[in-house]
Amino acid sequence: MRIALNLAVITAIGLLAACNSEPSCTKEDAQKKVTDLSAKVTEIGTTDPAKLAELTPKLTELSTKAAAAGDDLDATCKAIDEMMAELSK
């Protein structure tokens, strides 16, 4: 669980650092999505660590995708949405 929480924090920092243009997904939208994602990761880590461990490779892949989006907030928000969808399954 500790690895997953670290991953979530690193992802959040990377995603927020990429937020500096003005697409339809604003910096505030991305920040809210990151906050929601971090809360969801924490919740799953607490309630179902096995599920979180199972999802960690997929979350890592999506995190890499989000980081590669650079200044494209729409792509960043989409990647965060995909991570939330994976966690909600």
N, C-alpha and C positions, 0 to 999 in steps of 0.2 A: 504494500500500500504506500509505503514511503516513496518508492520510485515513481509511482503514478502521481502522487501529489507534487513531487519535484517536477515531473514532466508537465503537469498542468501549470505550475507557476512559471516555468521556463517558457512554455507556449504563450502564456498570457503576456509576459514581458516582451517577447518577440512580436506578438501580434500588435500590441499597443505601440511599439516602436515603429511599426510599419504604417501607422495611421497618420498621414499628413496630406492627403489630397481630398477633394470634395466630390466623391461619387454619391450614388443614391444611398449607400451605406455610410453613414457619418462616423466620425471618430467616437461620438457618444454611443451610437448604436453598437459599434464594435466593443467598446468598453463594457456595456451592459451584457453583451453576449459572452464576453470573457468572464465576467463576474458570475453569470448564470452557469457557465461551463464549469468553472472552478467549484461552485457549490454542488453541482451534480456529481462531479468526480469525487468530492469529499463524501457526499451522501452514499454513493455506491461503494466507496472504499470502506465505509463504516458498516454498511448493511450487508454487502455481498463482495468481500474481497476476492473471491474466486472469479466472479464475473469481471471485476476490474482487471484482474491479472489476464484473463482471457482476451479482454478488449484492448489491452495495452499496445500490442503490435499495430492494430488498426488505428488507434489514437496517435501513435507515433507517426504513422504514414500520413494521416491527415494534418498533423502538426507541421510536418515537413512541407506539405502542400501549402499550408497557410503561410509559412515563413517564406516560401518561394514566391508568394504573391507580391512581396515587396510593398510598393505604394498603392497597389490595387485593393482598395478597401472592399469593393464588391466581392472579389475573390476571397479575401480574408473572411468576410462575413459568411460567405457560402461554405468555406471550410469549417468554420465554427459550427454552422448549422448542421453540417454532415456529422461532426463529432457528437453533437447533442442527439442527433437521430440514432447514432450507434449506441450511445449510452441509454437511450430510452427504449431500446428493443427488449 
